[in-house]
């Protein structure tokens, strides 16, 4: 919460500023937006990406002639 004047700056407020950082307003919204972006990036990194068609090598089957043993 922003201070209303000089008298609002107490040792407790100073400690909060040191531990949590100073915010002139709108910090909760910015923090929520940053967390949403981080979650989106983490999900994008976890999703496997399909290989491009050019890199896929077709598998050739090798047919070996049969020998008949009597």
N, C-alpha and C positions, 0 to 999 in steps of 0.2 A: 504494500500500500504506500503510495507516495506521501511524503511528509507534508504537513500543512504549513510549516514554518520552521524557523531556526530552533525553536523550543522543542520541536518533535524529535530532534536528533539527540538521542540518548545513547548511553553505552550499550544498551541492548540492541538498539537499531544499528549501531556501528558494528557490533558483532555479527548480526544478521547479514549486513552488507558484505563483510569480510568472508563469511562462510558461503553465502549464496550468490554473491555478486550484486551489483547495483542494477536496478531496473527503473526506468523512467515511466513505465507503463506499457501494457500489451505484451509482457513477457510470457504469460501463460499461453497466449495464442501462438506466439512465435515458437515456444518450446513444443507445443502440440504439433505444429506444422513440421518442425524438424524431426520429431519422432516418427511422424507419418512417412516422411521422405526416407528415413533410415529403414523403416520396416519394408517399404516398397523396394528399396535397393537389396535388402537381404532376401526377399522373396524372389527377385529377379536373378540373383546369384544362385539360388537353389534349384531353379527350373532348368532341366537339361535342354540344351539347344540342339536341334536336329542338324545333322551333318549336311552340308551342301551336296547336291546331286553330283557335282563334278568330282568330289573326293571319294565317292562310293565306287568301289571296284567290284565288277561282277565276278561271281564265283564260277570258275570253269570246272566242269565235271570231267574227270579223266576216266575213260572207259578202257579197261584192260581186257584183252581177249581171253576167253576161257580156254583152258587146256583140258582135254578129256583124257583121263587116266583110266586104263582098263586093267 
